[in-house]
Amino acid sequence: MGDDEPRFGYGQGRRPLWSERDRDAEQIRDALRAAGPMEFSDSRAGFVVEGGGTGAPS
């Protein structure tokens, strides 16, 4: 994988996963999607995974 490629590949929607934090957040999103809730978008309410104060997904 070249320097211009995300270290951890891509998540849903080709979201680049550059860091362990990005990878972990995508794993949380995957689990939430599998459980049924919708992800937030401009057109609907839903969940969102963001970094906490420590930089860890929350």
HELIX and SHEET records of a PDB file:
HELIX    1   1 GLN A   12  ARG A   14  5                                   3    
HELIX    2   2 GLU A   20  ALA A   35  1                                  16    
END                                                                             
